Amino acid sequence: MGDWTSDATFQSVCELLKERHDRPGAIRDVCRKIEECLVCNKDNLRGFFEHCFPLLLKRVFGYDDKEASWLFLVSADNRPEDATALIQLLAPTGQLFAALHAADGDQLIQFLFPPERLPAHTQELLRVPAGRIELDSWPQYHGRLRLDGTGRCQVHLNMFEYFMFWAAFFVLRAGRSTDKSGKGNGSSRSRTFIAQGARKLWTQSS
């Protein structure tokens, strides 16, 4: 059972996730520590998803700062070891997704997705009853909309859904932005490497 004292614990993972990961190999090291933590604490997944999972998603997707996201860092720079480790961590057959599915099967935790991160049209629909009825007919929102005590509509998601919503947010935001880094060829080669590796892992698991 996980605690906050041994090397492969939630605290050690959280501390690593809070550090800067600009150094090549840093993301690889954290990915390995996360996988080790999941294996060592497989009977206490709640602790990982309560303490570490939100920080991990912030690192992977960047939230407000796209250029701080691991996805951006490994694609903008020539960091093949970090890219490989990140691909393996996010693989459908990897330790993280196995833990996600196990935890969701036990209905351990639900997250609220920030309404302000949803598409503008979706935010408008959430504000009115007719809009919420329409959203509930969409598969990604069906059964996931609930009013809080103030009458504000919230999107309740299990952990896998929460991960996928943030992935969609990252993709949509990246599609609206223009790469001004000027890292041309190196960035292009690294992105191609990531895309090929991810495609291979997801194809093998399907």
Secondary structure as GFF3:
##gff-version 3
##sequence-region A 1 206
A	DSSP	alpha_helix	10	18	.	.	.	ID=ss1
A	DSSP	alpha_helix	26	40	.	.	.	ID=ss2
A	DSSP	alpha_helix	45	51	.	.	.	ID=ss3
A	DSSP	alpha_helix	53	61	.	.	.	ID=ss4
A	DSSP	three_ten_helix	66	68	.	.	.	ID=ss5
A	DSSP	alpha_helix	70	76	.	.	.	ID=ss6
A	DSSP	alpha_helix	80	89	.	.	.	ID=ss7
A	DSSP	alpha_helix	95	105	.	.	.	ID=ss8
A	DSSP	beta_strand	111	113	.	.	.	ID=ss9
A	DSSP	three_ten_helix	115	117	.	.	.	ID=ss10
A	DSSP	alpha_helix	120	126	.	.	.	ID=ss11
A	DSSP	alpha_helix	129	136	.	.	.	ID=ss12
A	DSSP	beta_strand	145	147	.	.	.	ID=ss13
A	DSSP	beta_strand	153	157	.	.	.	ID=ss14
A	DSSP	alpha_helix	159	176	.	.	.	ID=ss15
A	DSSP	alpha_helix	184	205	.	.	.	ID=ss16
###
